[in-house]
Structure formats: structure tokens, C-alpha cells
Amino acid sequence: MIEHLPALMVAVPLFGAFIAPLFKKHYKGVSMWAALITGSTVILSLLLAKEVVTNGIMVYVFGADKPSIVLPSGYAVPIRIMFEVDAMGAFMAISATLMSFIGAIYSYTHVEKEAGLEKYYALLMLLETGILGMVLTGDLFNLFVFLEIAGIAGSALVGFRNYRGEASEAGIKYLIVSAVASLMVLFAVAILYGQYGNLNLAYIAKNVSFNMVDMIALGLLFTSFAMKCGAVPMHYWVPDAYTEVPAGINPPLLVATYASLYALFRVSFTLFANVVIDLARVGWIMSILGVLTMFIGVTMALVQKDVKRLMSYHAISQTGYMLLGVGVGLTVLHDPSKLAEFGRDAMAGGVFHIINHIIYKSLLLMTAGALFYVTGTRNLNEMGGLARKMPITTISFMVGAAAISGLPPFNGFASKLLIYETSYRLNPLLTVFAMVTSVLTLASFVKVFASAFLGPPLEKFQEKREVPKPMVIAMVILAVLCILFGLFPNIVLDKLVYPAVDALINFAQYHSWGGLA
């Protein structure tokens, strides 16, 4: 079974998605089915991560023994696909499966009154399939296919509440952005296939010459994945999508966003890192993009009255920290002394912040969903005094707010501290912007806490109570993870994060499988 883990990671949620429509009008059945399938993928992802960390890169081949067949005309047609799973891919797979499982639990009661739940859960599992395919594949065209699957499923989920005009608009906007990004990826794939006659990432990386055509391909890939991960100035779709999507879908949708960030890192470190070019320039672009993203995102959040939209702008802001950390590492990638001195730790901060942000941002968006579930509004001006009525939601919000603001002993502090220290070594101004952003983030969430939870309960909320148990369980799990990752960061860093970082840095090990393509 172990050798088939990469295939099972995609096959299990795909099977679950195809079975889900059979549960039409049986919402409890389809909810439990989705929880069972996504829970199974969590176990599979942990087994996969253990195998990869213990024994190194895991390669799984779909199709024929030979990479391609040659037609009588002399044209070579690829006839197989390879999954090439290293520690970075396994790290992202754990994030995807865990958040899909949490989302399925939360959705059990959060969307129970909605129509078409068999479609909802089918799309949730299809979204998980797309994400897992993106982070496990070693094939460029396969990456495009799974990017499309995740994009289509994500847009349908964003627009799921189609009786709301805002949801339909957000879904269409997400679909258009996904289509444009996918089209650019497809163009880049075509360019690289025309150049090298192969679609395998490791093979192309070993043979890339980085001529003008390759530079165009890099530009297309960099732009498309930056657009899909919500980096400034291509962030315009994020607030609408995260605000309108049901709160149970926010966790896997966050991972879908950062699967594109993973693809950006994979392209930068694996596909083109072997070329002797000034990668420092690409790293600086990524770092500056990160600073702009974090600062613009947080300043836009400060003026919001819609609690979920406010948190959505913070999702943009936090993406900037990841870009900054990994950008600093990319800047010094070809300088062994600086890479060992602070570059590796900078990348660790950025990668660690991915899973930290996924955890606490999912928690915060779920607390926003809980507020909407109880009050029927997302407007902070129409809330107040809910701490006494919703104590567990209040505590969960406080944990998430402290984590996103970078306060100890929560998980956001651990990853942000690494980013502060290492970006200072490259340029102190980068750290100044990062720390100011954290202060503004704290101010923003103090406003939310005061508006929604403090004060005497409003008369219209006198009879309101805490949200149902499945929603509470999902929030508590994430709150506990925020605390555990903050109290024991070294365990997470040593077991998950540094192996993932080393997999990006030691690109030669990934390239060694290019001969199989």
C-alpha cells in the first residue's frame, strides 16, 4: 500500500466526490460521507509525509514504462505522468487534507439548511483533489489540469449561495481569475514543451538553458501563480471570494490559494534554480511584492465594517509574510555562506507561516461564520455583547486574533519571529514594514473584539446561544493547534518545515529523477 500512497491521495477524494451526488436529499449522510473521506485523506497524508521524510523523494508513475512514443512523423507524444513527492509536497498535502476535514466537520451544521448539499460536498472533495494533485505532481501539464480542477470547484463553491447576488458575482470573478491564470500556465507549458519535448519538471529543470523564450515562460508562470495566491496588485478577487464562500469552505479554499504559492516556489526553486542567473533579482521582486502585499492588505482591512471581509483582507496581508520569507531565501540561494547564515531560516519562516496562517485564518473565518450563523449579519456595527452568549466562539476568536498579530505563545509569533530576524539581515526596512503590519493587524482585531463581543448584549440577541457542537469542535481543534504550534514550534520546524525547506534548497536531488522522464 505504501508505494501507492501518492495515487491514493488523489483517488480517494475523487471517488468521494463522484459518490456524493448519490446522497441527494440525505444531507446527514453526505455530510458524514465527506467527513469520512476527508478524514481518510488526513491519515494517508501523514503516512505519506512519514515515508518521504524517512526515505526521501517518492516517485509514482502513471501510464507506460516509456515516457513517450514517437509517431511515424517523428513527433514524440508523452504517454505517462509522474508524481514526484518531496518533503515540501508532503507538507502541503497535510495542510490540504487537514483543512478539508475541518471544513467538512464545520459544514455539518453550518450549511444544513442550504439546498443542494450533495453538490456542496462533492465540490469540497473535488477541491481537495485539485489541491493534492497540484502539490504532488512532478509534471507541468498535470499541474495545469489540477489547477483547473481546483479553480472550477472553488468558483462553484464561492458562488454556492447563488440566491445572493454578491456570491454569484464573487464566484464569477474567481472563475475569471482562475481561467486567466490557467491560460497563462498553459501558454508557459506549451513554450517549455516546444523547447524541450518533455513536460516533467525535473527533466526540464536539468536541461533548461534560460534563453529569451524560457524567460517568457518564467514570467508567465510567476505572474499566474502570484495572481492565484492573491499577491498585490492581483489581490482584487480575494475579499469577495473569502467573504461570500460558506465558512466551512474557507479552510480548503485558503489551502487552494497557497497551493498556487507552492507552485510559485516550485517554479522558482526547482524549475529554474539550476540555471546560473541572477536569482537574487527574482528574490528581491518576491520580497518587495511581499512587503507591498502585507501593507496594502492590512491598511484595507482597517476600514472594513463587514467582519468576514475584514478578515479576508488580512488573508492578503499574511500572504506577504510568506512571500517575504521565501523571497529572502531565494535572494541568497546561490550564496552558500548567507544561505547557511540566514537564508534557510528565512525560508523556514515563510514556509512555517503557510501552515500557521492556514490554521489561524481558518479559525478566524470560522468565528466570523459563527457570528453570522447566530446574528444573521456580518456588519460589526450591528453586533455587540456576544461574549456572554458565545463564550467558546469568543475564546476561539481571541486565540486566532493573538496568533495572527504575532503575539506569544501562539503559532503566528514563531513564524513571524523567524521572518523578522532573517529579513533584517537582508535589509532592516523589510523588518520595519513587517512589524508595523503586525501592529496594525492587532489594532484591527481589537476593533473587531470590541465591536462584536464586548459590552452588554443587544436586546435582539438576548435569546441567542452558542453555535452547534460540530462548529464548536472544528473551531476548538484549530485553536488548540494555534497554541500547540506556538508552544512547541521546534517540533513542527524539525519534523515538517525544515525538511520542506531543504527539499526546495537541494533542488539537485529533485532534478536527479529527471532521467526517468
N, C-alpha and C positions, 0 to 999 in steps of 0.2 A: 504493500500500500504506500509506503514512504516514497518510492520512486515516482508514484503517480500523483503526489500531492499538488504540484502546480496545475495539473489538468483538473483535479477535483475542486480546486479553489474557484475555478470558473464554472465548472459543470454543475455544482450543487446549487448555487443561487439561480443559475439559468434554468435548471429543472424546476426549482421552486416557483420561478416566475411563470413558467408555462402551465403549471398545475393550478396556480392561484385562481384563474377565472372559473374553475370548476366549482368553487365555493360561492357562487353567486347567491346573494341574499342570505348567506350564513356568515355574518361579519365576525362572530366569535371564532368560528372555525378557521377562517382565512387569517385572522389575527394570530391565532396560536400556530398556524402553519408557518407564517412569516417569522415568528419568534423562534420556532424550531429550526428552520433553515438557516437563519442568520446566526443563531447560537451555534449551530454545527460548523459554520464557517469560521467562527472565533476559535474553536478548538483546532480546526485544520490550520489556521494561520499561525497559531502558537507552535504546532508540530513542525510546520514549515520553517519558522524562524529558528527553532532549536536545531533543525537539520542543517540549515545554512550557516549558522554561527559556529556549529561544531565541525562541519565537514567542508565548508567553503561553498563556492558558487554551484547552484543546482541547475542543470540543463535538461529540458524536456522537449522532445522533438515530436511534432505532429506531422504526419504525412510520410513521404517516401524516404528511402535511405539516402538518395542523392538530392542535393539542394535544388537542382533544376534539370529540365530536359531540353535538348537542342532540337528545334524543328528543322525540317529539310532546308528551309530558307536560311538557316544559321542563327535564328533568333532563339535566345535562351529564355525559357519560361520557368519561373520559380514554382516548385510543387510541394514545398514544405514550409512549416513555420516553427520557430524555436522560441520557447520560453527560457529566459536566462535570468535566474533569480539570485541576486546577491543580497547582502545584509540590508542595503537601502530599500530594495524592493520588498523584502520581508517586513521591514519596519513600517512601510506604508500599508502593507496588506493587513497587519494587525490593527492599524488605525481604522482602515475601511470596514473591517468585519465587526470590530467592537462598536463603532458608531452606528452601523446598520442595526445591530442587535439592540442597542439602547433606544434607537429610534422606533423599532418595532414594539418594544415594551411600552414606551411612552404613548404611542399611537393607539394602543388598545382601547383606551377610554377617551383620548383627546379627539379622535375623529369618529367615534362610534355613531354619531348622529348624521354623518355625511352619507350621501348616496354613492354607489359605485366603488365600494371598498375593495372588491376583488381586483379592480383595476389599480387602485391605490397601492396595494401591497405587491401586485405584480410589477408595477413600475419601481417600487422601492428595491425589490430584489434584482430587477434589471439594471438599476442604477449601480447597485453593488457589483454586479457582473462587469459593467463597463469600467468601473474604477479598478477592480482587481486585474482585469485584462491589461489596462494601461500600465500598472506598476510591475507586472510580472513579465510582460513580453520582452523579447530581445529582437523584435522585428519592427521596422519602421511602418510598414503598411498596416500591420496588425495593430500598432499603436493608434493609427488613424481610425481604424474600424472601431476599436473600443472607445476612442474619444467621441465618435459619432453616437455610439450606443448610450454612453453616459450623458451626452448632450441632449439627445432626444428624450430619454427618460426624465432627465432633470427638468427640461422645459415643460413636459406634461405635468410633472408634479408641482412646479411653480404655479401653473395655471389650473391646478386641480379644482379649486373653488371657483369654477367658471361663472357662477352666479354673481360674483364680484367683478366689476369691470376692471378694477385695479389688478386683480390676479390674472385676468386674461391678457392685459397689457404687459405685465411683468413676464408672463410665460412666452409671449411673442418676442419680447425684447431678448430674453435669454436664448430663444431658438435662433434668432438672427445672429447674435454674437457667436453662438456655438457654430453656426453654419459658416460664417465668415472665417473664424479661426480654423475650422476643419478644412476649409478650402485652401487656406494658406499652407497648412500642413501637407495637404495632398499635392500642391504645387512643388513644395520642397522635396517630398518623396519622389515625385516624377523626375526632378532635376538630378537628385542623387542616384536614382536607378539608371538614368540615362548616362551618367558619368561612370558608374562602377558596375552596372549589370547585376546588382545584388541589393537586397533590402535588409540584410542582417546588420544590426547596429555594430557589432564587434568587427565584422568584416569591413564595413565602410570606414570605421574608425582606424583600422590598421592601414588602410590604403588611401585615405583622404589626402589630397595634395593641397587643398585650400587655395584653389585658384579663384578667379572672379566669380565663376558660376557657383562654386561652393560657398563663397561669401554671401551670395544672394540667398542660397538655401538656408544658411545660418540666420540671416536677417529675417526670413520668413518664419522659421521655427521659433526664434526668440520672440518676435512680435506676437505670434499667435498664442504661445503659451503664457506670455505676460498678460495678454488680453484676457485669457481664460482664468488666470489666477487673481484677477481684479486689481492689478497694479495701476497706479496713476500714470498716464491720463486715460487709461482704458477701464476705469472702475465704474462707469456710469450704470452698469446693469446690476451691480451687487446690491445696492439698497433696496431696489424694487423686488429682486428675486428673494432675498433673505427675509424681507418683511412679509411678502404675500404667501410664501410657501408654508404649509402646515408645520407647526413647531417640531413635530416628530420627524420631519424630513430634514430639518436644519442640520443635524449631525452628519448624515451621509452626504448632504449637499456641500457642507464645508470640506469634507474629505475629497469630494469630486473636484472642488476648486484647487485643493492642494495637490491633487494628482497631476494637475497641469503644472503646478510649481515643481513637482518632482520631475516631470518631463523636461521642464526648463533646465533644471540642474543636470539631468541625464544628458541632455544635448551639450551643455557647456562643459561638463567634466568627462563624459565618456566619448561622445561622438567627435569632438574637435580638440580635446585637450592634448592629444598626441602630436598635434601639429606645432611646429616651432614658430609661433606667432606671439604677438604681444597680448597675451590673455589678461594682463593687468588692465588693459583698456576696457575689456569686456567686464572685468570685475568692478572697475570704478563705475561703469554705467549701471551695473546691477546695484551697487551700494547707493549711488545717488538716487536711483529710482526708488530704492527702499526708503531713504530719508524723506523724499517727496511724498511717497505713499503714506507713511506713518503720520506725517504732519498734516497733510491735507485731510486725511481721513478723520483725525481726532478733532480738528477745528470744525469740520462739517457736523460732527456728532454733537458738539456743544450746543447747537441752536435747535436741535430736534425736540419736538413735543411727543411724537409717536415713539413709545418705548422700544418697539422692535426695530424701527428704522434707525433709532439712535444706536442700538447695538449692532446693526448692520454696517453702519459707518465705522464703528470700532473694528469690525472684521477687516475692513480695508486697511485701517491703521496698523493692525497687528501683522498683516502680511508684509508690511515694510520692514519689521524687525527680522523676519526670515530672509528677505532679500538682502538686508544689510549684513547679517552674519555670514551667509554663504558668499555674498559678494566680496567681503573682506578676505575670506579664504581663497577665492578664485584669483584675487588680485596678487596674492603672493604664492600662487600654486607652483610656479617654476623657480621660486627662490627657496631652496631647502632649509636654510637657516631660519628665515622668517616663518616659513610654514610650520616648522617644529616649534618655534618660539611662541607664536600666537595664531597662525593661520588655521591650524587644525582645531584649536579651541573655539575660534570664531565660527567655523562651520558647525561644530558641535552645538554651539549656542543657537544657531539658526535652525538646525535640524531638530534639536530638542524643543525649540519653540513651536515647531509644527504640531507635534502631538500635544504639547501643553495648551496651545491655543485651541486646538480642536476640542479638547476636554472642557476648558472653562468657557469658551464661547458657546459650545453646545449647551452647557449648563445655563448660561445667562439667557440664551434664546428660549430655552425651555421654561425658565421662570417667567419670561415675557409671555410665552404661550399660556402658562398657568394663570397669569393676571388676566389675560383676555378671556380665558375659559370661565373665570369666576365673575368678572365685571362686565364682559361684553364690549369693552373698549380698549384701545391701545393708547389713548390720549392721557398723558400724565396729569394734565390739568383737571381731569375728571376722576382722579383716583385720590386716595388718602386713607390713612389709618388701617391699612390692610395687614399690618404686622400681627395684630391680635387675632385676626381671622384666619391668617395663613402663616402660621409660625414656621413650618418646615420650608415652605417656599421662601420665606424671608431669610432664614438661615442659609439656605442654598444660594440665594442672591448675594448675600454678604460674602460668602466664600468665593463665589465667582468674581465679584467686584474686586475683592482684595487680590485675587490671583491675576486678573488682567491688569491691575495697576502696578503689579510687581512688588507687592508687599510680602515680607517673610511672615510665616514659614510656608507660603503657598507656592505652587509649582511655577507660576509666572516669574517669581523672583529668581529662581535658579537659572533659567534660560536667559533672562534679561541681564543678569549679572555677568554671565559669560560674554554676552554681546557688548555690554558697556566696556568691560575691561579690554577686550581684543580690538574693538573699533577705535578705542582711544590710542592704541599702539600705532594704528594706521594714520588716523587724523583725529585730534581731540574734538573738532567740530561735529564729527559724526556722533560722538557720545553725547555732546550737549543737546543735539536735536532729539536723540533717543530718550534722554532723561526728561527733557521738557515735555515730550509727548506723554510719558508716563504720569507726570504731574497733572497734565490736562485730562488724562484719562480718569484719574482718581477724582478730580473735580466734577467730571461729567457724571460719574456713578454716585457721588454724594448727592447730586441733584436728583437723580432717579430715586434713591433711597428716601430722601426727604419728601419727595412728591407722592410716591406711591405707598410707602409703608409707615411713615411717621404721622403723628397727630391723632386726634380722636377719629374713630370710624365714622364715615359718612352715613347719613341716615339710610340711604338706598342700599348700603352694604351690610346693614345690621344682621340680616339673616344669612349672609354668605358664610361658607365654610371652606376648609382646605380642599384642594383638588383630590380626585380619586387616587387610590393606592398605586396603580401601575405608573401614573405620572410621578407620584412621590418617590417610588422605588428608583425610577430612571434618574431623577434629579439627585437623590441621595448617593447613588453609585458614582456619579460624576463628581459630586462634592467630596466624597471620600478619596477619589483618585487625585483631585487637586491637592488634598492635604498630604497623601502618601508620597506623591511625586515631589512635593516640596520638602518633606521631612527626610526622604531618602533619595535625593537626586543622584547620588553616586551609583546606586544600584541600576537605575534606569540608564544613566550615561554609560556605564561599563558593559551592561548586557545588551543594550539596544542602540544607543546613539553613536558611540564611538565606532562600533563595528560598521554602522551605516556610513559614517563619515569616511572611514578608511576604505570602504568599498568605492566611494567616489574618488578619493585621492589616488588609490592604487589602481588606476584605470588599466594598467598593463595586464593585470590579472583578468579583467573582463575581456580585454582585447584578445587574450590567448585562445578564446573559444571561436575566434573569427574564422579559423581554418575549417571548422565544421560546416560553415555556411556555404 
